[in-house]
Amino acid sequence: MSKDNDTSKLWGGRFKEATDAFVQRFTASVGFDHRMATEDIAGSLAHARMLKAVGVLNADELKEIESGLTQVQKEITDGSFQWSTELEDVHMNIEARLTELIGASGKKLHTGRSRNDQVATDIRLHLRAAIDGIAGELTRLQRGTIELAAANTETIMPGFTHLQTAQPIVFGHHLLAWNEMLERDYGRLMDCRARLNQSPLGAAALAGTTYPIDRASTAAALGFDKPTENSLDSVSDRDFAIEFCAFAAILMTHLSRMSEELVLWTSSQFNFIALPDRFCTGSSIMPQKKNPDVPELVRGKVGRVNGDLISLLTLMKSQPLAYNKDNQEDKEPLFDAIDTVFDSLRAFADMVPAIKPKKETMREAARGGFSTATDLADYLVGKGLPFRDAHKVVGKAVAHGVDCSLDLSEMSLATLQGFCSEISEDVFDVLTLEGSVAARNHLGGTAPQQVAAAAQRATARLAARHSTH
């Protein structure tokens, strides 16, 4: 292996030999952790101002550090900053450039902290900002879903179990089932944000520091609720990253289930909905094709997010306290989960409100499969039959319908009475699709007025969410 002759690293005082060039590349993280540069600078500014307040830095030194970090941020923003693998990570790159710009004052910035608490702070800040962005896209998707549901409280479609026609429902009811999944996802995301919003800055390497730091002030300056309680845990905890990836895996599972339904519904076999062309692609050989690529791709991306979660769980499973180099591997799966979730939500938030239901096709599909069979059984129970007897009667009627290619609603009264003499003319009120959905008129049911009320409640929840953030 070749050797790097530079032994002047910021931590290199006790080393007599330069880092091997391959090892230097192998252990460097700047290729991916540079995305935390803004958070790193924010943490450094809060730390420097606290050091001035407790008398470790003087006013001139703080002014130089603030000016230098502002210049570094400008260079990073405009793309002129030179990232160096030799400097290992985002922290050392920024500190080295700061020292180059302002001299000795830059070397004082790291007083009372370690890269251990520095990176723990940066990653929490970065994830917190990402959560806020993801929460916005999740809310946007929910709003579009609820609005589409509210516009389709009377659009009848088949409800399925085992992917077989079960009972008629309205399209808005199905969409609000999606929203319930997303509402739970939002709750998990906010729980994760609340738990991560504690500042590890000041824990230093693992045991704290001998300098008279004020951890409460840096926590407040960075928007944390409070400082973390234990210095060992502060630098080694990655529960918040695991928890986020668990949220991400569940959310992506929900989006994958929705995607599967969209793929089915856009197929020529179902033909329940149309997606705008901008969310689809064609075939290079079959000119008639319109492929639902966006939901298909989102359905596929759940695998990588599940992998991100397993990566973090495996990473942390055997680590002793406190910090270990293993934790450098926490960022890539976390960043991947962040990006995948945000992009998937953005795609869905744009696409779902643009769904066009094919109402007549949906209604015709609901007419097949004897979807009102349960309604007939319930009708017979109302006439005094025990449910199991009613179930048997309807089963025989369905068997007859299969043989004769007739739906229950298409059979004559005389035919139906042949299965049970208790049946009278009013049976046709419950065998219609409209009668079936209207009969489920209770909280959580598919009756149009219940679906409209549920959409209103869901809208109110979003409004309350907005007012509290």
Secondary structure, DSSP 8 states (H G I E B T S, - for coil): --B------TTGGG-SS--BHHHHHHH--HHHHGGGHHHHHHHHHHHHHHHHHTTSS-HHHHHHHHHHHHHHHHHHHHT-----GGG-SHHHHHHHHHHHHHTHHHHHTTTT--HHHHHHHHHHHHHHHHHHHHHHHHHHHHHHHHHHHHTTSS-EEEEEETTEEEEEEEHHHHHHHHHHHHHHHHHHHHHHHHHH-EE-TT-TTTT--SS---HHHHHHHTT-SEE-S-HHHHHH--HHHHHHHHHHHHHHHHHHHHHHHHHHHHSTTT--EE--GGG-B--SS-TT--B-HHHHHHHHHHHHHHHHHHHHHHHHTT--SS--GGGGGGHHHHHHHHHHHHHHHHHHHHHGGG-EE-HHHHHHHHHSTTTTHHHHHHHHHHTT--HHHHHHHHHHHHHHHHHHT--GGGS-HHHHHTT-TT--TTHHHHHSHHHHHHH--STT---HHHHHHHHHHHHHHHHHHHHH-
